[in-house]
């Protein structure tokens, strides 16, 4: 009886100890957030994409969210900022997206967008390009539904950042496991190929589609993939400081912001 009691007591102490360690580690991560990245909120990169989209649209704009998904990123809600927002995705869950006036499901492998030529002033894609097997063909469809002079804006991981490098050499099961540790649902983790995720590849795909690359921006912010513990976070902070110290290191930053445009005339 005494032995059983002692074992139960030790088990309770061990569980309590693990709870204290978790709380302590969480407290350290929160302290590092506040100390080094006070200006960065959750989904900071999506907010950066939102800011760039808002600079391109007006209350009269018609906008397409390419790869809209279920609509769980609030920063991608433009219903009150533009006249009309449509969204397309290969997943039928797009029909439940509350940020859209109209939703449609894309059928692979063609991914034909079910809207007439020149329907939109702007098309945007949030973390979609990295999943496309044939990005040039997809950009052709995007160019078709853009009005002359219209813009395509995308946020996607840079191919040579450590996260895409690890993703390319590990199975999708590992990606889902790691994202689960980060608090992301497994159903929102999809296979990646990174065929339009460097400046050269982006320009090549744009040329195939008849689009012009206006700007490519490389961004390294808060190291989200290394915020699992204070130790990994410190490694991420060091990496962020290094790659932001010189322009030559821009290609190995985490985020690529790409803006393309459709020429106003064939001659252009």
N, C-alpha and C positions, 0 to 999 in steps of 0.2 A: 504494500500500500504506500509506504514511504517512498520507495523507489519510483512508483508511478507518479506520485505527486512531484518529486524532484524533476523527473523528465518533463512533465507538463510545464513546470515552472521555467525550466531552461528553454523549452520551446517558445514560451511566451516572451521571454527575455530576448531570444534570437529574433523573433518577429518584430518586436519593438525596436531592436537595434537596426534591423533593415529599414524600418520606417524612418528612423532618425537619419540614417545615411541618405535615403532617397530625398528627404526633406532638405538635408544639408546640401546635397548636390544640386537640387532644384533652386535652393537659395543662392548658391554660387553662380549658377547660370543666370538667374535674374539680376544678380549684382553685376555680372559682366555685361549683360544687356544694357543696364542703366549707365554703366561707366563708359563703355566703348561705343554703344549704338543707341543712344537715347533718342535720336531722331528717326530711328527705324521702327516701324510698326509691323504687325503681322501682315504678310503678303505685301511687303514694301515694293517688290518688283512689279506686282500687278498695279500698284498705285502709280508707279513710274510709267507703265504702259498707258494707264488711264489718262494721265496728264498729257501725254503725247497725242493721244486720240482727241482729247478735248480741244487741243490747239488746232486740229484739222477740220473740225465740224462746226456747224451752226444749227440753230433751231429748225432750219429747213432741210437738213441733211437726211438722206436715207442710207442706213448703215447695215452691213452684214457681219455677223459674228460667225466666222468660219471655225468650226469645232467648238460650238457653244456649250455642249455638255448639259449637265443638269442645272447649271446656274448657281453654283455654291460659292463663287467668288464675287462678293458684293461690288468690288471695284469695276466689274464688267457690266454693271447695270447702267445703260445710257438712255433708258426710256424717257426720262424727264429732260434730257439734254438735246435730243434730236427729234425729228418728225416721226421717224419710223425705224424700228429695229427688227431685222429678221435674223434667224440663226439656223445653221445646218450642222449636222453631225452624223457619223455612222451609227451612233447609239440612239435607239428610239427614245431614250430618256430625255432627249432634247425637247420632246413635246411637253415636258413638265417644267421647262425652264421659265421662271416667272419674269425674267427680264426681257422677254421677246414679245413682239406683237404677232409674229408668225414664225413657225418652226417647220423644218422639213428634214427628212432622213435621207442621207446620201447612200447610194448603193455602190459598193466597190465592185470591180477595180476602177471603173470609169470616174466615179465621184462627180458625175454631172450635177451642177448646181441648178435646181429647178426654178430659175428666174430668167426673164428675158435679158437680151444683151443690153448693156448700159443701164442696169437697174439701180446701181448704188454709187453714191459719192465716195464712200469709204468702205473698205473691207478690213477687218482686223482678225488676228489669230493669236491667242494666248497659249503658249506652250503646245503648239500643234506641229510645226515644221519638222521637229525631230522624229515624228512618228511616220512621216510620209515616205513610202517606197519609191514613188515617182513624183518628186516635188515639182519638176518642170511642167509636167502635164497638169498638175493641180493648179499651178500658177497661171497656166493658159486659161483654165476655167475662171479663175478669179479675175484675170484681165478681161475676159469676155463680159462679165457682169458689171465691171466698172464702167462708169461714164468716162469719156475722154477728159483727161486732166484729173481723174480720181486717184485716190491713194490707197495703197495697201500697207498696213503697219503690223509688224509681228514682233513678239517677244519669244525667244527660244534660247536654250542653253548653248554656250559656245563649245564647239567640238573639242577643244584642247584643254578645257578645264578638267580638274581631277574627277569631278562627278561623272561626266559623260565617258571619260576614259574607263573608269571602273565599270560603268554600265555596259560598255561594249565588250568587256571580257568576263562578265558574270551573267548567269541565267536570270530570267524574269522572276523566278521564285525568290531569288536573293533581293531583288529590287522591292518586291512586295513586303518581304520580311523587314527590310531596313526602313521602308516608309511606314510600316506599322509601328516600329519603335519611335518614329517621329510623330506619331499621332495621325497619320494619313490613312484613309481607308484603302484596303487592297483593291477594291473595285475601281478606284481612280488611278491605278498604276497600269500603264500600257506598254507594250514593246516599243523600243526605240531603235532607229537606224542612223540618224544624224547625217543625212545626205544633203542638207541645205544649211549647215551649221558652221560654216566658216565664210569669211568675206568672199573668197574665190568661188566657192560653191554657190553662194547666194547670187553673185553676179552672173554666173553661168546659167543658173535656173531662170533668173530674170530675163536674160537675153533670149532664151528658148521661148519664153512666154510673151515677148514683146514689151516687157516692162523695163523701166529705167530705175536703177538703184540711186536714190537721192542721198541716203545717209545710212551708215552702219556705226552703231555705238556699242562699245564694250563696257560693261559695268560689273564691278565687284563690290558688293555691299556686305551686310551681315552674313556670316557663313552658316546658312541655315542647316546644311547637311552635317555640320559638325557640332551642333548645339545639344548633342545627346548628354554630354557631361562637361564639367569644367575643364578636364584635361584635353579632350578633343576640341573644345571650344578655343582654348589657348592656341592650339595648332592652327585652327581656322583664322584666328585673329592675326597671327603672324603671316599666314599666307596672304590675307587681304591687304595687309600693310605693304608687303613686298610687291605684289602685282599692281598696286595702285601707285607705286613709287616712280614708275617710268612708263612712258607711252609704248616703248618697245615690247612691254609685257602685256599689253592690252589683249592679244589673242588668247591668253590663258585665263582671262577673267570669266566669271560664271555666266553672265547674261549677255546675249546679243539683242539689241534693239535695231530693227531693220525697217526702213521706210522706202517703198518703191512707188512709182507713179506710172500712170498710163498716158502716153503722149497724146496731145490734143489733135494731132493729125498724123497720117501715115508718113509724111515727109519727115516729121520730127522723129 
